Amino acid sequence: MHPFQKEKISIGLLGLGVVGSGTLSLLQRNRHAIERKIGLPIEVRRIAVRDKSRPRAVTVDAALLTDNAYEVIDDPEIDIICELIGGVEPAREYVLRALQKGKQVVTANKEMIARVGHELMEEAARRNLDFQFEGSVAGGIPIIQPMKNSLAGNRIEEVIGIINGTTNYILTAMAEEKTDLNTALKEAQSLGYAEADPTNDIAGHDARYKIAILASIAFMSRVNVEDVYVEGIEHVEAADIAYAEELGYTIKLLGIARRVGEERMQVRVHPTLLAKNHPLASVHDVYNAVFVRGDSVGDVMFYGRGAGAGPTGSAVVGDIIDTCRNLRFGATGRVGCTCFERRTILPIDEVETRHYIRMVVHDRPGVLAAISKVFGDYDINIEAMIQKTIKGKQTDIVWVMHESPCRAIREALDIIRHLPVVVEVSNWIRVEEWKSD
């Protein structure tokens, strides 16, 4: 590689939506300071958009706009391509072509990175090009660069994150306002925190992409996102929030990645009863946080706004600045893909956790004995129980179980829900304690 020979660094943007607008706005607002940090002038040379006539959230010269992405990618004067359109295709095709044209790439596309990122990183490595994606996981929270650089000397044991602001806002509202999920969702939509179709957030898919990316970096292994267990918050009810509070927990949608021995890992997303003393338990509203445990650093937590034009634009511009510095000194491609190992993901049935189970039963003698016998048959030990009459002759029973394989719980509940004394098994949520060193 040779030092940069041009008088300025040219940038091309693909997409001028929420993240693209936030990126361009920040580049415009802080341009002088950014250029001093880089040591060279920069320019946004071309911007590809779907509709050139659409009103923009940022002031932009109409002459920079094109509805043909290849006019940006193929421009020989452009040094860095920022892909900010989202989705797998055509984003993957655009990024691959940009790399083949010798362009450095910055992206905030979590789904593309989670699904085909390895392919693109290998292409970048072959060409000694930068491929940076800080904005893909936690918006404005720095986490990719710290894990790839500052924490690189550590053996990472676990990464746990609240990495979806929509679901965190909804669960916070349910807890604080004593409301149900649908009411909290409508409130989130009215405030712009949730999409008209919130499925990607509510069902956990957004968090699934993000924890897959974090796990691949933490454990230096490719993660097939389809192997990541995912369960959303659709079935969390106000009663579960209330019982969790009574038991000393809060409910969060967590992405959890843990090292299991030398060849396996846990990577999963699901609602979780989280002990109130856990650092993540105090993360409320639309805020995100990522908790990392390393063998040398111990426990560290990264906290902030995990989405939006400003926070994600901040991460993208940070990657642009880093790439510009690398370009200036002929040092692109320094930190590439670190997936050197082959680890398999532990199936969810084999994962051992503690468990919260809520059921409705008939209020009559022998109920507890019948249910406890089934749990005993599967070697499931009961830690705590709450029993409350809810209406007539029916009773709510909440159980908290000691660590047991998920398979044992699933099979026991399959039998319990058919017992004559049981009206319904209302919910089953995994439990996380705080195990500080």
N, C-alpha and C positions, 0 to 999 in steps of 0.2 A: 504494500500500500504506500501511496505517496501523499505528502501534504496537499491540502486543498489549493488549487491554482486559481480559482475564480475570485472575483472581487466581492461577490455576495452569494448567499445561499438561497436558492429558490424552492418554494414549497408549493405543492399542489394538494388541494383538499377534494376528497370524494365525499360529498354530503354536506349539507348546510342546515341540518335539522337542529334538534336541541343541543347535541354535543358539538356539532360543527359550528353552530352560532356561538357557543360558549368559548370554543377554541379561538375562533377568529376575533371575537371581542377582546379576549385577553391579549392576543398578539398585538392588536391595535392599541389597546390601552397602555400596555407596559413595554411597548416596542423598544424605547430607548434603553431601559434597564436591561432588557433581554439581550439586545445587541452588545451591550458592554460586557455582559456575562459570557457571551459566546466569543466575542473578539472579532466579529464580522457582521456586516449588515445582512438582514434577511428580508425577503419579500414573499408575499403570497401571490403567486403568479397566475394560477388558474384555479377555478372552483367548479366541480361538476355537480349539477343539481338535476332533479327530475323535472321540475317546472320552473323555467326562468322568470315567469311572470308572478310567481307567488310572493306575497309580502314576507319580509324577513325580520327576524328579531334583532338583527345587527345591521348597521349601515355598511353597504358593500357597493363597490363600483360595478355597475351592470356589465361593463366590458370584460370583467373577469369571469363571468358566468358562462357555462356551456352545458347543454343537456347531453353531451357525448363524453362519457368518462374516458374514452381512449384518447381524446384530445389532450387530456391532462396526463395520462399515463405515458403517452408516446412523445410528449414534448421533451426534446433533448436538453432543454435548459433547466428542467425541473430536477432537483436533487433528492427531495424527500416527498414521498406520497403518504398522506394521512387518510386512511380509510375509515370513514365515520358513518357508513350507511347501515351497518348491521345486517344480521342474517348470514347464512352460509353462502348462498349464491345470489347475485353474481359477485359478491365480495371476494370469495376465494379466487375466482378467475381474475379479477382485477389485481389482487395482491400478487398472485403468481406471475402475471404478465409484468407488473412493475419490477419485481425482483429479477426477472429475466432480462429486463431493460437496464438493469444495474442501479435501480433506485433503492434508497433506504426506505424502510416502511415503518410507520407508526400507526397503531390501530387501537380502538377501544371496543372491539367486537368480541364479546365473551363467547357467543355461540360458535363463531368461526374458530376461535382459539381452542375451545373445548373439543370440537369435533374434528377439525383438520389442521390444527395448529402445528402438529409435529411435522407434517408434510411441508408446510411453509417455512418452518424454522430450518429444516434440513436444506431446502433450496437456498435460503439466505446464507447458511453456513458454507455451502459449496462456493458461494460467490463473495464471501467475506463482507457481507452486508449486515447492517443493523436491522433487527426486526423487534420492535418494542411495543409493549401492550399493557402498560401500567393502568390505564383507564378501564381495562376490561373487567376488573374484579370488584373494586370497592370505591368507585368514583374518585373523590379527592383524597382518599386515605392512601398514603404510600405503603404498599405491601409487597408488590412484585420486586422492585429494586432492593428493598431491605433484605428480602429472603434470598435474592440472587447474589447480593454483595455483602451487606453489613453482617448478616447472620450466616454467611456461606461456610464458615468454619465449624458451625454446630451440626451435630446430629439432631435433626428435628424429630421430636417424639410425637407431637400432636399439633394440629391446627383446628381451632373451633371458631366459627364465625356467625355473627348475625349479619348476613350479607344481602338482605333484601329489605329495603326501607318500607315498602308498602305493607308487607305482612307485619313488620315490627310496629308500625303505626297502628294497624288494626288491633293487634293483640294488646298494645298499650291502652288504646281507647276502651277495649272491652274490660280491662282491669280497672281503669280509673273511673270510667263513666257507668260501670255496671250494665253494659249493654250487650246485645248479641252481635254475631259476626256480620250479618247483613246490614244492620244499622251502621256499624263501624265502617264497613266497606263503602256505603253510600257517602258517608262523611269524608272518607279518604278520596273518593272520586270528585266530590264537590270542591276539595282543596287542591286538586291536581296531583295528588300523591298516588293515585291508581288510574289505570287506563279504563276506557269504556269496556273493553274486554280484559278483565284482570287475570285471566286464567294462568298466564305464564308466571305471575307472581304467586297467586293464591295456591296453585297446585305444586309450587316448589321448583319448577323447571329453571327459573332464573338462578336460584341459589345452587341448583345442581351443576350448572355450567361453571359457576364460580368456584365451588369447592373442588370440582375436578381439576381446574387449573392450579389451585393452591396445593392440592395433594401431589400433583405431578412434580411441582417444584420442591415441595418439602421432602418427598421420598425419592426423588430423582428417578421416577418411573413413569412411563406412559400410563394414562388412565383412560380407559374406554368409558365415555360418559354414559353409555347405555348400561354399564354394569353398576352404576352408582344408584343405590336404592333411594327412591324419592317418595315422600308422602307430604302432602300439603296441609293447610290449616282448615280445610273445609269442614272437618268434623269436630273442631274445637268449639265447645259450647260455654255459655256463661257459667254453668254449673261447674265445669272443669276449672275455669279461672278461679272461682270462689273456693273450691276445695283445695286447689294448689296453694292459695293464699293461707288457708287454715293450716296446711301442713308445712308451711315455711318455704314455699317455692313460688316462682313465677313461670309462666309458659312463654317460650320463645321458639321461633322456627330457626333451627340451627343447622349449619353445615358442619359436619364432624369428619375429620380425617385423623386416623391414628396409625402409628407403626405397629405391626403385629409380627414380632420375631424378625427374622432376617429376609423373609421371602413374601410376606403378605402385608396387607394394609386394610383398614376399615375406611370406607368413603361412603357417607350417607347423609341424607337430608330428611328431617322430619320434625314435627313439633316435639318439644322436650320440656319436662318439668325441670327447671334449673334452680338449684339451691340459691337462696337469697344472698349467701355470702360469696357467690361466684362473681368475679369481676364483670362478667357479661350481663349479670342480672340487672344492673343499673343502667343499661343502655336502652333508652326509651324513644318513642315517637319514630321519626324517619331516620334516626341515626343508625349507623352501622359500626361494627367493631370486629376486629380479628384478634384472637388470642393465640399466641404461639409459645410452645414450650420447647426449649433447646437444652441439650445436655450441659452446655457451658453457661449460656446466658440466663438459664432458668426461665421464668415466666415474663413475657412482655405482651403488651396489648396496644393495638393501633385503633384509634377511635376518630370518628368524624362523619361528615356527610357522604353517603355512599352513592349518590346519584345526582342528576341535575346538570344544567348547562355549565354553571360555574365550577362546581367541584370536579366533574369529569373533564371539563376543559382544562382545568389546572393540571390534571394528571397527563393529559395529551401534550400540553405545552412543555411540561417537565421532560417528557420523552423527546420532544422536538429539540429542546436545548441540549440534552445529552447527546443526541445524534449529531447535531451541528458541531459540538465540540469534538466528537470522534472524527467527523468529516474533516474538520480543520487540520487535525494532526495525523490524518491518514491511519486512523485506528478503529475503523468500523469493523463490526463482526467480533468484537472482543468477548462479549458474553452471549453465547448462543444457547441452544437447547442443552439442558443438563439432565435429560432422561437417560442415564447411563445404565440403569438397572431394570430388571424385569420382575415386577411384583404383581401378584394377583390380589384381587379384591375379595375380602371375606364375605360370603353370602350373608344376607341379613339374618337368616335363620340361625347362623352360627355365632352371631354377635351376642355377647353377654353384657347385659345392663341391668339396672334396677327398673322396676315397672310400676306404673300407676294404672289401676283398672277400676272403672266405675260401672256398676250394674244396678238394675232394678229387680227386686225380688218380692215374693209374697211374704208378708209378715206373719210367720207361723213357726212353731217349734221345728227344729231339725235343719233349718235352712243353712246356718253357718257350718254345721257338721258336714252336710252333703257337699257343699262347695269346697270346704277345707280338705275333705278327703281327696277330691280330684287334684287339687294343687299338690297335696302330699304324694299322690301317685306319680307325679312328674318331678318330684324332688324340688318343688318350688317352696321356698321358705317365706312365710308372711312376716313382714316387718312392722306394719301398722295397719289399723283399720278404723274407718269412721262409718257409723250407721245412723241414718236419720229417716224418720217417717216422712214421706213426701205427700201422699194422699191416700185416704181410706186405709186399706190394709196392704199397701205397698210401701216398700222401704228402699231408699238409696243405700248401697253399700260401696264404700271406696276402700280399695286395698292398695297398699304399697308393698312391693315384693323385694326381697334381697336379690342380688345379682343372679340372673338365670339366663340361659340361652333363649333367644326369641322363639326358636322352634318349640321349646317346651311350653312357653306361654300360649303360643298360637294353638297348639294341639290341645292343651288343657281347656282353653276357652271354647274350642269347637265342641267339647263334651259339655262344658258348663252351660252353654247357651241352650242346650236341649234338655236340661234338668227340669222336671215339673215345677220346682220351686222358683225357677228363674223366669222373670218376665222378659228381660233383654239384657245383653251386654252392651252398655251404652258407649263406652270408649276405652281405649287402651293406648297409653302414651308412655314413651320411654322416659327415664329419669337420669339426670346427670348431677353428680355431687361435685363439690369443690375439693380437690385433693392437692393442697399446696405443699410445696417441698419444705 
